[in-house]
């Protein structure tokens, strides 16, 4: 019967309780570049990333006094981390649209401003915490400049 614990590590091999040298599974896991709980890159066109970005922009729109709505124009980078749910870390650009806040349209139907004096793009970093089983979204971090 093989023990569940490693007794002695010898480089990339371990000595089991039976005295046999076997591959060190722990070393293989730790050298794979993927660590439990560490952020990892995710595609910026992933549907869940896009949903998190949209939620982030909606939060931005609720916090500004701008008469026009903003929406995400470019997702430059996305990371995801498994924490009591999923934490998305987004580096994106948002742009002012032609839609006014008072009409509350869907952002999908809003075009970006083309008027030179009204056009505005902001660079944002956002963290969106998603707890799927509670259908809950939170934006604890949102910095735009």
TORBA-144747 format. One record per residue (C-alpha): residue number from 0; x, y, z. Coordinates in steps of 0.25 Angstrom, whole numbers, plus 2048, in hexadecimal, padded with zeros to 3 digits. Layout:
REM residues N
pos NUM	u X	v Y	w Z
...
//
This chain:
REM residues 145
pos 0	u 800	v 800	w 800
pos 1	u 806	v 80E	w 7FC
pos 2	u 806	v 819	w 806
pos 3	u 7FF	v 826	w 803
pos 4	u 80A	v 82E	w 808
pos 5	u 818	v 830	w 802
pos 6	u 823	v 82C	w 80C
pos 7	u 830	v 831	w 805
pos 8	u 832	v 83A	w 7F9
pos 9	u 83E	v 837	w 7F0
pos 10	u 83E	v 841	w 7E5
pos 11	u 833	v 83D	w 7DC
pos 12	u 831	v 82F	w 7E2
pos 13	u 82C	v 82B	w 7F0
pos 14	u 82E	v 820	w 7F8
pos 15	u 821	v 819	w 7FC
pos 16	u 81F	v 811	w 809
pos 17	u 822	v 804	w 801
pos 18	u 830	v 80A	w 7FD
pos 19	u 82C	v 80B	w 7EE
pos 20	u 830	v 818	w 7E7
pos 21	u 824	v 81E	w 7E0
pos 22	u 822	v 82B	w 7D9
pos 23	u 81F	v 837	w 7E2
pos 24	u 811	v 83B	w 7DF
pos 25	u 811	v 847	w 7E8
pos 26	u 81E	v 84C	w 7E1
pos 27	u 817	v 84A	w 7D3
pos 28	u 80A	v 852	w 7D8
pos 29	u 813	v 85D	w 7DE
pos 30	u 81B	v 85F	w 7D2
pos 31	u 80F	v 85F	w 7C8
pos 32	u 80D	v 86E	w 7C9
pos 33	u 7FF	v 86C	w 7CE
pos 34	u 7FD	v 86F	w 7DD
pos 35	u 7F0	v 86D	w 7E4
pos 36	u 7EA	v 87B	w 7E8
pos 37	u 7F4	v 883	w 7DF
pos 38	u 7EE	v 88C	w 7D4
pos 39	u 7F0	v 886	w 7C6
pos 40	u 7EE	v 88C	w 7B9
pos 41	u 7E0	v 88A	w 7B2
pos 42	u 7DC	v 88E	w 7A3
pos 43	u 7D6	v 89C	w 7A3
pos 44	u 7CB	v 897	w 79A
pos 45	u 7C6	v 88C	w 7A4
pos 46	u 7B7	v 88E	w 7A6
pos 47	u 7B9	v 88F	w 7B6
pos 48	u 7C4	v 89A	w 7B4
pos 49	u 7BB	v 8A2	w 7AB
pos 50	u 7B0	v 8A1	w 7B5
pos 51	u 7B9	v 8A5	w 7C0
pos 52	u 7BE	v 8B1	w 7B8
pos 53	u 7B0	v 8B5	w 7B5
pos 54	u 7AC	v 8B5	w 7C4
pos 55	u 7B9	v 8BD	w 7C7
pos 56	u 7B5	v 8C8	w 7BC
pos 57	u 7A6	v 8C8	w 7C2
pos 58	u 7AC	v 8CB	w 7D0
pos 59	u 7B5	v 8D6	w 7CA
pos 60	u 7A8	v 8DC	w 7C3
pos 61	u 7A1	v 8DC	w 7D0
pos 62	u 7AC	v 8E3	w 7D7
pos 63	u 7AF	v 8EF	w 7CD
pos 64	u 7A7	v 8FB	w 7CB
pos 65	u 7A9	v 8FB	w 7BC
pos 66	u 79D	v 8FC	w 7B4
pos 67	u 7A1	v 8F1	w 7AA
pos 68	u 7A3	v 8E3	w 7AC
pos 69	u 7B1	v 8DC	w 7AB
pos 70	u 7B3	v 8CE	w 7A6
pos 71	u 7BF	v 8C5	w 7A4
pos 72	u 7C7	v 8C8	w 797
pos 73	u 7D3	v 8BF	w 799
pos 74	u 7D7	v 8B4	w 7A3
pos 75	u 7E6	v 8B4	w 7A3
pos 76	u 7E9	v 8A9	w 7AE
pos 77	u 7E0	v 8A0	w 7B7
pos 78	u 7E4	v 897	w 7C2
pos 79	u 7DC	v 88E	w 7CB
pos 80	u 7DE	v 889	w 7D9
pos 81	u 7D6	v 87F	w 7E0
pos 82	u 7D2	v 884	w 7EE
pos 83	u 7C5	v 882	w 7F4
pos 84	u 7BF	v 883	w 7E6
pos 85	u 7C7	v 889	w 7DB
pos 86	u 7CF	v 896	w 7DB
pos 87	u 7D1	v 89D	w 7CD
pos 88	u 7DC	v 8A7	w 7CC
pos 89	u 7DA	v 8AF	w 7BF
pos 90	u 7E3	v 8BA	w 7B8
pos 91	u 7DA	v 8C1	w 7AE
pos 92	u 7D6	v 8CD	w 7A7
pos 93	u 7C8	v 8D3	w 7A8
pos 94	u 7C2	v 8DE	w 79F
pos 95	u 7B7	v 8E8	w 7A0
pos 96	u 7AB	v 8E4	w 797
pos 97	u 7A0	v 8EC	w 790
pos 98	u 795	v 8E6	w 79A
pos 99	u 791	v 8EF	w 7A5
pos 100	u 78F	v 8EA	w 7B3
pos 101	u 781	v 8EF	w 7B5
pos 102	u 77C	v 8E5	w 7AA
pos 103	u 782	v 8D9	w 7B0
pos 104	u 784	v 8D1	w 7A3
pos 105	u 78B	v 8C4	w 7A2
pos 106	u 79A	v 8C7	w 7A0
pos 107	u 79A	v 8BD	w 795
pos 108	u 793	v 8C7	w 78C
pos 109	u 79B	v 8D3	w 790
pos 110	u 7A6	v 8D8	w 786
pos 111	u 7B2	v 8DF	w 78A
pos 112	u 7B3	v 8EE	w 789
pos 113	u 7B9	v 8F3	w 77C
pos 114	u 7B7	v 902	w 77F
pos 115	u 7C5	v 907	w 782
pos 116	u 7C1	v 910	w 78E
pos 117	u 7B9	v 905	w 794
pos 118	u 7C2	v 8F9	w 791
pos 119	u 7C9	v 8F3	w 79E
pos 120	u 7D1	v 8E6	w 7A1
pos 121	u 7D5	v 8E2	w 7AE
pos 122	u 7DF	v 8D8	w 7B3
pos 123	u 7DA	v 8CF	w 7BE
pos 124	u 7DE	v 8C4	w 7C7
pos 125	u 7D3	v 8BC	w 7CE
pos 126	u 7D1	v 8B0	w 7D7
pos 127	u 7C4	v 8A9	w 7D6
pos 128	u 7C0	v 89F	w 7E0
pos 129	u 7B6	v 895	w 7DB
pos 130	u 7AF	v 88B	w 7E4
pos 131	u 7A7	v 883	w 7DA
pos 132	u 79F	v 87A	w 7E4
pos 133	u 79A	v 887	w 7EA
pos 134	u 798	v 88E	w 7DD
pos 135	u 7A1	v 899	w 7E3
pos 136	u 7AA	v 8A3	w 7DD
pos 137	u 7B3	v 8AD	w 7E4
pos 138	u 7BD	v 8B7	w 7DF
pos 139	u 7C6	v 8BA	w 7EB
pos 140	u 7D0	v 8C1	w 7E3
pos 141	u 7CE	v 8CB	w 7D7
pos 142	u 7D9	v 8D5	w 7D3
pos 143	u 7D7	v 8DD	w 7C6
pos 144	u 7DF	v 8E8	w 7C1
//
